[in-house]
Amino acid sequence: MAQNIEDLVKRAQNKDNSDDEWLQLEKDMLEFLKEDHPQSERKRLIPLGWLESVTIICDGIKRERGMR
């Protein structure tokens, strides 16, 4: 599913996401990076962007669920 950067950032800023919503957001961000998007948009996710924060949250969720 094609995502736009504004949607991804808005979802990352939502601190009320459920665990499953966080995990889906991480997947969507990684998929976004595989697609052809301008470098200015990609920089909002990596390096040290929104994807890093989302990955840290998802790592905690995965550890709690025994997924790692």
MODELLER restraints for C-alpha pairs under 7 A, 6 or more apart:
rsr = mdl.restraints
at = mdl.atoms
rsr.add(forms.Gaussian(group=physical.xy_distance, feature=features.Distance(at['CA:3:A'], at['CA:32:A']), mean=6.54, stdev=0.5))
rsr.add(forms.Gaussian(group=physical.xy_distance, feature=features.Distance(at['CA:5:A'], at['CA:41:A']), mean=6.31, stdev=0.5))
rsr.add(forms.Gaussian(group=physical.xy_distance, feature=features.Distance(at['CA:8:A'], at['CA:29:A']), mean=6.94, stdev=0.5))
rsr.add(forms.Gaussian(group=physical.xy_distance, feature=features.Distance(at['CA:12:A'], at['CA:50:A']), mean=6.88, stdev=0.5))
rsr.add(forms.Gaussian(group=physical.xy_distance, feature=features.Distance(at['CA:12:A'], at['CA:54:A']), mean=6.84, stdev=0.5))
rsr.add(forms.Gaussian(group=physical.xy_distance, feature=features.Distance(at['CA:19:A'], at['CA:61:A']), mean=6.58, stdev=0.5))
rsr.add(forms.Gaussian(group=physical.xy_distance, feature=features.Distance(at['CA:22:A'], at['CA:58:A']), mean=6.34, stdev=0.5))
rsr.add(forms.Gaussian(group=physical.xy_distance, feature=features.Distance(at['CA:23:A'], at['CA:58:A']), mean=5.86, stdev=0.5))
rsr.add(forms.Gaussian(group=physical.xy_distance, feature=features.Distance(at['CA:26:A'], at['CA:54:A']), mean=6.24, stdev=0.5))
rsr.add(forms.Gaussian(group=physical.xy_distance, feature=features.Distance(at['CA:26:A'], at['CA:55:A']), mean=6.53, stdev=0.5))
rsr.add(forms.Gaussian(group=physical.xy_distance, feature=features.Distance(at['CA:29:A'], at['CA:51:A']), mean=6.78, stdev=0.5))
rsr.add(forms.Gaussian(group=physical.xy_distance, feature=features.Distance(at['CA:33:A'], at['CA:42:A']), mean=6.63, stdev=0.5))
rsr.add(forms.Gaussian(group=physical.xy_distance, feature=features.Distance(at['CA:43:A'], at['CA:49:A']), mean=6.94, stdev=0.5))
rsr.add(forms.Gaussian(group=physical.xy_distance, feature=features.Distance(at['CA:44:A'], at['CA:50:A']), mean=6.42, stdev=0.5))
rsr.add(forms.Gaussian(group=physical.xy_distance, feature=features.Distance(at['CA:45:A'], at['CA:51:A']), mean=4.89, stdev=0.5))
rsr.add(forms.Gaussian(group=physical.xy_distance, feature=features.Distance(at['CA:62:A'], at['CA:68:A']), mean=6.08, stdev=0.5))
